[in-house]
Amino acid sequence: AQKVTQAQTEISVVEKEDVTLDCVYETRDTTYYLFWYKQPPSGELVFLIRRNSFDEQNEISGRYSWNFQKSTSSFNFTITASQVVDSAVYFCALRWAGNMLTFGGGTRLMVKP
Amino acid sequence: DGGITQSPKYLFRKEGQNVTLSCEQNLNHDAMYWYRQDPGQGLRLIYYSQIVNDFQKGDIAEGYSVSREKKESFPLTVTSAQKNPTAFYLCASSSSLNNEQFFGPGTRLTVL
């Protein structure tokens, strides 16, 4: 069975702090993809990153970085120098069997000025 | 501009009525999906369609129906058999050659 766990339901930080959102996944597939999406208050999900199971290189995009570790089945997301505009719900997701996505429960990030 | 549109943004329904949510995409994507999101929870898959005139049940299909007569359109009907239909509904699409699903702005359905 496929499962994605985001243990942190809510995180509150002060602007400019660094924050890491945790994601742990379970799958028996050897080939799979992991994703992060951002859901701002407007409701639409915004794609952030895709990572396949054969590529464990960490990735950095501006203030965002992702740490993929197959040994611990984790795909954590770090925001450096957080800003108020980063306030949103963030979802980690696992793709298996074609285009099916299994989502975690989401982490609500609140960045206070 | 390419993208996914959902209408209406807000929808109110009386108990016992069927209601249809619209989803249109002009991204030329083969696959389309419907998800339900309840407050404080993740997304759950209702139905998906990999190709025109074909669709499959997701994890929570009971009380819902879909059709896929055109590549661009994937309407979702919430029937009176759905016990707790109040939720936020998100439509998505993806290319058969790509992995990312792109999402529409969502429809918030409230049953009065």
Chai-1 contact restraints between the chains, C-beta under 6 A:
chainA,res_idxA,chainB,res_idxB,connection_type,confidence,min_distance_angstrom,max_distance_angstrom,comment,restraint_id
A,Y33,B,N99,contact,1.0,0.0,6.0,A-B,restraint_1
A,G43,B,G106,contact,1.0,0.0,6.0,A-B,restraint_2
A,E44,B,F103,contact,1.0,0.0,6.0,A-B,restraint_3
A,E44,B,P105,contact,1.0,0.0,6.0,A-B,restraint_4
A,L45,B,F103,contact,1.0,0.0,6.0,A-B,restraint_5
A,F47,B,E100,contact,1.0,0.0,6.0,A-B,restraint_6
A,R50,B,N99,contact,1.0,0.0,6.0,A-B,restraint_7
A,R50,B,E100,contact,1.0,0.0,6.0,A-B,restraint_8
A,R95,B,N99,contact,1.0,0.0,6.0,A-B,restraint_9
A,N99,B,A31,contact,1.0,0.0,6.0,A-B,restraint_10
A,N99,B,S94,contact,1.0,0.0,6.0,A-B,restraint_11
A,F103,B,G42,contact,1.0,0.0,6.0,A-B,restraint_12
A,F103,B,L43,contact,1.0,0.0,6.0,A-B,restraint_13
A,G104,B,G42,contact,1.0,0.0,6.0,A-B,restraint_14
A,G105,B,Q41,contact,1.0,0.0,6.0,A-B,restraint_15
A,G105,B,G42,contact,1.0,0.0,6.0,A-B,restraint_16
A,G106,B,G42,contact,1.0,0.0,6.0,A-B,restraint_17
